[in-house]
Amino acid sequence: MQTLLAATPQQVVSYWPFAALVITVTLVIFLITVVRVHAFLALMLAAIAAGLLANRLPGEPETSHWVQAVELTTTEFGVTAGKISLVIALASVIGMCLMESGAADKVVRRFLAVFGEKRAGFALFTSSYVLSIPIFFDTFFMLLLPIARALAIRTGKDYILFVMAICCGGVVTHGVVAPHPGPLAMAETLKIDLGLTILAGIVVGTIPAIGSWWVARWINRRMDVPMREVPGTSVAELEQILARREENLPSFTWSILPVILPIALISAASFLGAFGGKTRFPHVYPWIEFWGNRNVALFIGAVIAMGVLARQKGYSVARICQLIGPPFETAGVIILITSAGGAFGLMLKNAGVGEAIKAAAAGHSVNCIFLAYAVAAVIRIAQGSMTVAMLTTSAMMVPIIQGGSALPYHPIYIFLAIGFGSAILSWMNDSGFWVISKLSGFTEKETLQSWTVISTTVSVVGLIAAMIGAAIFPFAPK
């Protein structure tokens, strides 16, 4: 599990990049929490500041250091945006169509039918884990919360359990499963196959998800939180959801197909690519590679989701495009923030932070999985955003794991460690904390005693799962 990082006789550790890291992270925290600057602007300013604080940047001395700091920041912003924009936009379309067509409601009802109403919480937990894969956490939570409230009305108890059942799966997929922005950008930064990250995220993610579910049940036994009226869906509207007839919903196959098919296509292309499909199946592989391209696969998922919505509601293409407008606006903000976070992380890399970490650890036995986890956790606790923590940490870890030759395990475990580290201790500086608190009707204390405990459980159990996986199934690069 330990990695001995190579040292050279002439290697001298410069601690200035660490100072640049502290200064710029502090700047982000100050701008977002004190001055209340929008996250996009705060991250872009911090990225430029990281460039200004760097001793030297790529491209000098053709241009002045100050100009290069700005130009390189915008370049890195564009690089990140170019890699993630279409995927995020298409995922937002799928999420909207699942919500509008009743497909998400159908999936939850089918799980309820399988597990029974007595296991309604577990049914909601399992269906949430599947549905949260292509849907952004905030949208996903807003989508399923009315169902959780409706279940609480039907059963007359367990409201906090139903709400936490949604969160257990959602926080895992948000941290380690693309097409969520953080995992998507991490896969690009760390140069890990996207299909592999999806499979590893889903499979390994079940461990912290189940662990957090057991903790949610423990919390439910010790906390009795009433269901309060909140803005949005009233109790009367929730009763209408319960009364909706099954025939007014899409079939289960069509409801889940927009989620499952893109994952299957991307995974198939990744598996064939990893096991020599290009040479073994020279006539078939180009087709699978095309349909399994993440952009193509999600485009297929979006088209199917739109078709389900059109058939279910009788909407025209023009009407569906009207409905897509608001999700695109939300996706645009997410793309801006995510790309700015990517630029910030890459500018820290350009400022030499990653190399400084590598130099400081050179010649020492270092657990890189724990190092990646700890860095992500510190950044997450300091500034709140999981995505920013993922993007910043992954960029800093690149020099340490570059090529993977120094690692006794596959770099996918570094990917998982960063994702789980970014989930730790969601508190008042995390927007997700307030989304859950205000929409659920929880007090701040109740949210800390429930959601914060769940996110931290996911983080710690996820780290343990990643470290055990690296020890038992290292799959170290040759």
Secondary structure, 3 states (H helix, E strand, C coil): CCEECCCCCCCCCCCHHHHHHHHHHHHHHHHHHHCCCCHHHHHHHHHHHHHHHCCCCCCCCCCCHHHHHHHHHHHHHHHHHHHHHHHHHHHHHHHHHHHHHCHHHHHHHHHHHHHCHHHHHHHHHHHHHHHCCCCCHHHHHHHHHHHHHHHHHHHCCCHHHHHHHHHHHHHHHHHHCCCCHHHHHHHHHHCCCHHHHHHHHHHHHHHHHHHHHHHHHHHHHHCCCCCCCCCCCCHHHHHHHHHCCHHHCCCHHHHHHHHHHHHHHHHHHHHHHHCCHHHHCCCCHHHHHHHCCHHHHHHHHHHHHHHHHHHHHCCCHHHHHHHHHHHHHHHHHHHHHHHHHHHHHHHHHHCCHHHHHHHHHCCCEECHHHHHHHHHHHHHHHHCCHHHHHHHHHHHHHHHHCCCCCCCCCCHHHHHHHHHHCCCCCCCCCHHHHHHHHHHCCCHHHHHHHHHHHHHHHHHHHHHHHHHHHHHCCCCCC
